[in-house]
């Protein structure tokens, strides 16, 4: 994509990458549905503390993974929107150049653009 002070992004690649980011976040990791059972059943004295630590670690990891997934989805949307904006701006700029050329050269004796267009295929 762009570097330095120029925009040299390949819009097709940007839009395709955005779709791949979207595909990544569609797969929900098994970790996200993991539940920690709180039953100790008269085993170790430290069971309650161990289960508590497991619950806290699981929730923290699930929160982290969820935020990463939201970040990937947001970046994918940004890449897609940017690619579409660049593509549309390129097309609009080209149309503006052609229109400007046509307006400046009307009545100049130069052939119109229709002269250079290909005839329809039969």
N, C-alpha and C positions, 0 to 999 in steps of 0.2 A: 504494500500500500504506500501511501505518501511518505516522503522523507524530506527533511530540510524545509525549504521554503516553497516547494512545488507540490502540486497534487498530481501524482502519477499513478493513481489507483486504477487497477483493472476492475471495472465495475462488475463484470460477469463473475470474476473470482470472489469479489466481496459478497455478492448475493448468494453464490454457492456456499461460501464459508458460513454465512449466516444460517443457512439451512442445516449445515452439519452441526452447528452449535445447538440448534433447536432439537435435532435428533438426539444429541448427547443427553439433554435434560429430560427426554421422554422416558428413558429407562430409569426406573426408581430402584436405587440400591436396596438390597435386602436389609441392610443396617437400619433403614428408615422404619421398618416395621418390627424391629427387635424389641421385645418386652423382657424386662428383668423380673423374675419371680422372687418375691420377698420371703418365701418360706425357708426357715433354717432347720426345722425339724429336730431340735435338741442335739445338734452336732457340736461344732466348735463354739467356744465362747465368743470368738471374734466374728462369728457368722453375720450378725446384724451390721457390724461396721463394714465388713466386706461387701455385703449386699448393698448397703448405702453408697459405698464408693463406686460399685458397679453401676448403680442407677444414675449417679451424678455424672460418671464418665460417659455412659451411653447417651444421656440427654445432651451433654456438651458436644459430643461427636455428631449427634443427629442435627443439632442446631448449626454447627459448622458446615456440615455437608449441605444442609438446606440453603444456607447463605451462599455457598459456592455455586450451587445449582442456579439460584436466582441471579447471581452475578454473570454466569455463563449465558443465561437466557437474555439478560439485559444487554450484554455485549453483542450477542447475535442480532438482537433487534437494532442496535446502533449500527452494526455493520451492514445489515440489510437496508435500513433507511438511508444510510450514507451512500451505498451503492446505487440505490434507486435515484437519489437526489443528483448524484454525479452524472448518471446516465441521462436523466431527463434534462439537466442543465446543458449537457453536451449537445443533445438534440435541439434544444431551444436556441442555443448559440449558433448552431449551424443554420437553422431556419432563419434566424435573424440576419446572418451574413448574406444568405441568398436573397432574402427580401430587400435588404439594403442595396445589394448589387443591382437587383431588378429596378428599384426606384431610381437609382443614380444613372442607369444606362438606358432608360426608356427614351426612345427617340434619338439614340446615338448612332443608329445605323448598325449596331452590333446585333448578331443573331440572339434571339431569346433562348432561354433554357430548354424550351420544348424542342429546339433544333437538335439538342444533344441527347434527348431521351430515346431510349430504345423503343421500337414499335412493339405492341403487344404480341405475344407468341400465339400462333394459330394452332 
